[in-house]
Each structure stands twice: as C-alpha cells, then as structure tokens.
C-alpha cells in the first residue's frame, strides 16, 4: 500500500507546481491545500498559520506580507447550487496579489479577486472583489477605507 501512495503522490506532483521566488521568508508553519499553480514572488513574507488553497491558480507578487492566519482561496462550493443539488460543484477562479501588498492577520481573500499593488488589507477582512491600487480596504465584506497617495 505504501508503494501505491508514493506513486500516487508522484503522479499528482506532475500536475502541480509551487514556485517560491528568492528570499521568501517563512515564519512558522503554514499550509497549502489543493496546490496546482502557486507562485510566490521574491522578498515576500509568509507568517504562521497562513493557508493558501491553489486548486486553480494563485499568484503572489514581490514584497507581499501575508500576516498570521491570512487565508487565500481560489476555489469553493458554488453558492448558487448549494441547496439545489446533492452534488455541489466546486468553482475556481484565479487569485492575484500584486507587488507591495500587506494582507492583515486573519484576512480572507476569496476566488477571482485581484489585490492591486501598494495596497493594505485590514485584519479580519473578507475580500470578495477587486479594488484599485494604492488602497486601504477592510471589513466584511471589504470596502475601500482610504486611498493612499502614490
């Protein structure tokens, strides 16, 4: 049985890729689930308890900080079909976090979101849509709090 497990994981790894840029700093344990295509840019920071789900594709730019227990999901159950069928399909959509972004502690980034460059996501926020670059966003659901002068 052990041999088959090793073969299974090797076949899975043919279809998966996690690419870390140079000088990515990791502080404590973090988890990547359902990874297929995950890219983390150089000089980025991943803190304790971060979770990244990469069923489709997640791209994290350069000099990005993922604070403690931040979560990034590029897939989830289809909410429109949640109660209409017994076999609820997964939906997935590319998540991109551009350069020089700070994701606060416990923030959640949902599928299909792009966090534009030079932005800050407040702790505990749930980001469901895109915002312009140079933004401070926060809340549940996240909204624009302030624009940062560039």
For each residue, the residues with C-beta under 8 A, 3 or more apart:
1: 4 5
2: 5 6
3: 6 7
4: 1 7 8
5: 1 2 8 9
6: 2 3 9 10
7: 3 4 10 11
8: 4 5 11 12
9: 5 6 12 13
10: 6 7 13 14
11: 7 8 14 15
12: 8 9 15 16
13: 9 10 16
14: 10 11
15: 11 12 36
16: 12 13 35 36 37
17: 35 36 37 38
18: 32 35 38 39 40 54
19: 38 39 40
20: 24 40
21: 24 39 40 41 42 43 44 62
22: 42 43
23: 42 43
24: 20 21 40 41 42 43 44 45 46
25: 44 45 46
26: 30 45 46
27: 45 46 47 48
28: 47 48 49
29: 48 49
30: 26 46 47 48 49 50 51 52
31: 50 51 52
32: 18 35 38 51 52 53 54
33: 51 52 53 54
34: 53 54 55 75
35: 16 17 18 32 38 52 54
36: 15 16 17 54 55 56 57
37: 16 17 54 56 57 58
38: 17 18 19 32 35 52 54 57 58 59 60
39: 18 19 21 58 59 60
40: 18 19 20 21 24 44 46 60 64
41: 21 24 44 60 61 62 63 64 99
42: 21 22 23 24 62 63
43: 21 22 23 24 62 63
44: 21 24 25 40 41 60 61 62 63 64 65 66
45: 24 25 26 27 64 65 66
46: 24 25 26 27 30 40 50 66
47: 27 28 30 50 65 66 67 68 70 105
48: 27 28 29 30 68 69
49: 28 29 30 68 69
50: 30 31 46 47 66 67 68 69 70 71
51: 30 31 32 33 69 70 71 72
52: 30 31 32 33 35 38 58 71 72
53: 32 33 34 58 71 72 73 74 75
54: 18 32 33 34 35 36 37 38 57 58 74
55: 34 36 74 75 90 92
56: 36 37 74 75 92 93 94 111
57: 36 37 38 54 74 94 95
58: 37 38 39 52 53 54 72 74 94 95 96
59: 38 39 94 95 96 97
60: 38 39 40 41 44 64 66 72 97
61: 41 44 64 96 97 98 99 100 101 117
62: 21 41 42 43 44 99 100
63: 41 42 43 44 99 100
64: 40 41 44 45 60 61 97 99 100 101 102 103
65: 44 45 47 101 102 103
66: 44 45 46 47 50 60 70 72 103
67: 47 50 70 102 103 104 105 106 107 123
68: 47 48 49 50 105 106
69: 48 49 50 51 105 106
70: 47 50 51 66 67 103 104 105 106 107 108 109
71: 50 51 52 53 106 107 108 109
72: 51 52 53 58 60 66 95 97 108 109
73: 53 76 95 108 109 110 111
74: 53 54 55 56 57 58 92 93 94 95 111 112
75: 34 53 55 56 90 91 92 93 111
76: 73 90 91 92 110 111
77: 81 82 88 89 90 91
78: 81 82 88 89 90 91
79: 82
80: 84
81: 77 78 84 85 88 89
82: 77 78 79 88
83:
84: 80 81
85: 81 88
86:
87:
88: 77 78 81 82 85
89: 77 78 81
90: 55 75 76 77 78
91: 75 76 77 78 111
92: 55 56 74 75 76 111
93: 56 74 75 111 112
94: 56 57 58 59 74 112
95: 57 58 59 72 73 74 109 111 112 113 114
96: 58 59 61 113 114 115
97: 59 60 61 64 72 101 103 109 114 115
98: 61 101 114 115 116 117 119 133
99: 41 61 62 63 64 117 118
100: 61 62 63 64 117 118
101: 61 64 65 97 98 115 116 117 118 119 120 121
102: 64 65 67 119 120 121
103: 64 65 66 67 70 97 107 109 115 121
104: 67 70 107 120 121 122 123 124 125 138
105: 47 67 68 69 70 123 124
106: 67 68 69 70 71 123 124
107: 67 70 71 103 104 121 122 123 124 125 126 127
108: 70 71 72 73 125 126 127
109: 70 71 72 73 95 97 103 113 115 121 127
110: 73 76 113 126 127 128
111: 56 73 74 75 76 91 92 93 95
112: 74 93 94 95
113: 95 96 109 110 127 128 129 130
114: 95 96 97 98 130
115: 96 97 98 101 103 109 119 121 127 130 131
116: 98 101 119 130 131 132 133 134 135
117: 61 98 99 100 101 133 134
118: 99 100 101 133 134 148 150
119: 98 101 102 115 116 131 133 134 135 136 137 148
120: 101 102 104 135 136 137 148
121: 101 102 103 104 107 109 115 125 127 137 138 142
122: 104 107 125 136 137 138 139 142 145
123: 67 104 105 106 107 138
124: 104 105 106 107 138 140
125: 104 107 108 121 122 137 138 139 140 142
126: 107 108 110 139 140 141 142
127: 107 108 109 110 113 115 121 131 137 141 142
128: 110 113 141 142
129: 113 141 142
130: 113 114 115 116
131: 115 116 119 127 135 137 142 144
132: 116 135 144 147
133: 98 116 117 118 119 150
134: 116 117 118 119 147 148 149 150
135: 116 119 120 131 132 144 145 146 147 148
136: 119 120 122 144 145 146 147 148
137: 119 120 121 122 125 127 131 142 143 144 145
138: 104 121 122 123 124 125 142 143 145
139: 122 125 126 142 143 145
140: 124 125 126
141: 126 127 128 129
142: 121 122 125 126 127 128 129 131 137 138 139
143: 137 138 139
144: 131 132 135 136 137 147
145: 122 135 136 137 138 139
146: 135 136
147: 132 134 135 136 144
148: 118 119 120 134 135 136
149: 134
150: 118 133 134
